[in-house]
Amino acid sequence: MDATMPNDSLTWQLQDAKNRLSALIDAVEDGHEQIITRHGVPVGVVVPYAIWQRWQAMRLGEAPSMYEALRVAAPLGGVPDLPPRSAVDTARIPDFG
């Protein structure tokens, strides 16, 4: 694996990816990005569908809250120490003007 590749990803040569598509998809379902190479050069990435949906929403200007982005991206179900947005103290900032 290339040093610039994410640690939780696996690199597949294109022919291996075609021959072992089920194994590649199993790894994606486990939450790991799969990088496809042709002659050793990265040419594509297979990512979990939930991550792709988040990227699409961000691209279309429908980005989730920062909490939601972190929750989706974090392993094992999210960031448990952040309160939901509705629970955050929304006290007014004093006007010193």
Secondary structure by P-SEA (a helix, b strand, c coil): ccccccccbbbbcaaaaaacaaaaaaaaaabbbbbbbcccccccccccaaaaaaaaaaaacccccaaaaaaaacccccccccccccccccccccccc
